[in-house]
Amino acid sequence: MDSGTAAKPATFVPERKPKGTALRLWPIPLCLALAGCGPYPDDISGTLDRIEQSGRVRIGFTHLRADDEVAARRFVARIERTTGAKASLDRGPAEGQLARLEEGKLDLVISEFAADTPWAQSVAIVEPLAKRQWGKQTFELAPAAQNGENRWIALVEREVRNMSLPP
C-alpha cells in the first residue's frame, strides 16, 4: 500500500425519489377527505330541501307593530324569491308559534324578542330585521328557526343581511 494515498471514507448518499412523486400522490388524500363530505352546512331535519321540493315555506308571525309588519313582509318576500317557495303565513301568540317551530310544524317564526329571551336556548334567533328601545330593554324583530337546521339558518341569515338591498 502506498503511504501517500489515503483511503477516502465511504459516504452515504440517500436514495433519490423520482421528481414529481409528491405531486402525483396529492389527489389521494384530497379524494379521501372529500369522500366524507356532503352538503355543508347540513339540516338535521332537511328543512331547506323540503321547502325547495314542496314549494312551500311555513312562517309564523306573532303580534307585530305596524312598521314591524312591513319589515317582516318584505323579508318574507325575499325568502320566497330565494327559495322559489310560496309562504304559508300563520299568526298567533309568540309562545305558541315558537312551540310549533320546535315541533317542526313551522319553518320560521318572525317575532319581537328581548335580548334576554329564554327562547334563545331552544331555537336559533338570527340577526334582527329591526331594533327598538323600550325603557332600558332592547327588543329585536328577528326570525327564529329550529336549531340544527344549519343550511336553512344560513340562508335566513344571508337574507336578513341583504335586507338593505332592494327587494
Beta strands, then each sheet from edge to edge (+ up, - down):
strand 1: 56-61
strand 2: 86-91
strand 3: 108-114
strand 4: 123-125
strand 5: 130-134
strand 6: 137-146
sheet 1: 2+ 1+ 3+ 6- 4+
sheet 2: 2+ 1+ 3+ 6- 5+
end
